[in-house]
Amino acid sequence: MSEVVISKRDVLAYERLRIISELAPIRERVKAFEKKYGMTLKEFERKLTDSEESFEAWDDYIEWKAYVRKLEELEKRLKEIEHAERVRIA
């Protein structure tokens, strides 16, 4: 039976690449909503509350907001990994 040695650096690199691969399609979805409505999510939120109720717009809003939250979460995680000084593998 052979031994496999994986460094903390390798684990961080893997995790970084995993997050980057998740970020790409989420960024594309956010951009698609921004293009569809010609505005950012914040601008869309203001417009949505001031306009007539549209089920499609509210559905898009819920989905768009979820993508933005996930994007922020992943970007935060990526920064944590890139600036990690101490790593503990559980």
Buried (B, 14 or more C-beta within 10 A) or exposed (E): EEEEEEEEEEEBEEBBEBBEEBBEEBBEBBEEBBEEBEBBBEEBBEEBEEEEEEEEBEEBBEEBBEBBEBBEEBBEBBEEBEEEEEEEEE
